[in-house]
Amino acid sequence: MTISQTIDIPADRRITLEVPREIPTGTTARYELVWFPVTKTANNLNTTLEKIQELCKNSSITVDSFKEMRRKDKELEENQYRRLFSGDIN
C-alpha cells in the first residue's frame, strides 16, 4: 500500500502521522518525506497560459484539422496492425 499526500509545513515544523486501520499493528512500514518546492501563485498559471497562447497564435491547426490528423494516424496504426497480425496464430 502506498499513501501519498501533499501537506503544508506548519510554523512549528511538526507533522502528525495517522496510520490507516488497514495496516496491522506490529508490522513494519517505511515512511518517506520528500520535499519539492510548490509555487501557489496564480501569476505562474496566467504566465504559462499567455505563453501557450503566444505559441498558438499563428498556428494553422484547428480542432477539426487536429481531429482529422488523429483519425488518419489511427487508420495507419490499424492498417499496420492488420498487416502484422493478419495470419492465424497457432
Secondary structure, 3 states (H helix, E strand, C coil): CCCCCCCCCCCCCCCCCCCCCCCCCCCCCCCCCCCCCCCCCHHHHHHHHHHHHHHHCCCCCCHHHHHHHHHHHHHHHHHHHHHHCCCCCC
